[in-house]
Amino acid sequence: MSLTHKMHDFTGVETIYRKSVTTVRLKIHRDYLGSPDIELETITKPYDVYAVLRAIYDTLDDDQEHLILLILNLAREITGYKLISSGGQERTLIDSKVLFRNALLLGASCIIVAHNHPTGKLDPSEYDVEMTIKVVGIGKALDMEVLDHIIYTAHGYTSLREVIPAIFEDDE
């Protein structure tokens, strides 16, 4: 039996790749994308992000952490968002593959990552800092700038870019 014949035996089998693309396509609702008829929110400072996040987090449970990905175009206008993960009361996991797959599929030129602290404490944890370093590094490799990582609470926010700017600086 030739190799070509064996390849034809698998033509009707769906691959893992096709299934994950289908799954992503089903979960990207129109609600996550900005309408062409509305004025897009331009981000110039972390407070601009906080105002947008307030509207998103008002729709989510307060008693657990949620990781949000904000999609921005080259003009730094928010064109969409995606809830990437929901966790427990103390932590939500950041799967960088899922994060950047969604950023690419949603056409991001740059991104902002945000998560809430149900405790109301605004200090970044060691895990928050480690994951920010990892995400910023991957963003650089993909030529997709990570503008900030925001810790959100109903009473305020912390911008990791403001409190630990070295994470976001180019080391070239």
C-alpha positions, 0 to 999 in steps of 0.5 A: 500500500502506497503512502498516498493511499494511506493519506486518503484513508484519513481525509474524512477524519477531522483534525484537532486543529479544525475542532479548535477553530470551530470552537473559537468561532462559535464562542466569538459573539458579536457582543465582543466586537465594536460596532462600526457605527459607534465611536471607539474608545481611544486608550491614552492612560490606564484610567481610560481602561478602568472605565471600559472594564467597569462596564465589562466587570459589572456583568460578571460575578464579583466573587471570583477572578476573571481574566479579560483580554482587550483588543486594540487597533494601531490607533489604540482604540478598543475594538473588542474584548474577550473573557479568557478565563474565570477562576476561583476567589484567589486566582485565575489562570492565564493560558498564554496560548488561549490568550494570544490565539484570541488576540490574533483571531480578533485582529489585535494590533496590541492588547491589554490584559486585565483581571479583577481581585474579588478581595478588593486589594489592588497589590499585584501578587507574585503570580500576577507579576510572573504572568505579566512578564511571560505575556509581555515576552510572548507579545514581543515575539509576536510583534503584538505589544502588551500595553498594560496589565490592569488589576481591577476592583470596584473601588480602583485599579492598579496598572502594572505598567505604572507600578513596574514599568521595567516589565514593559520596557524594550530590552534591546 
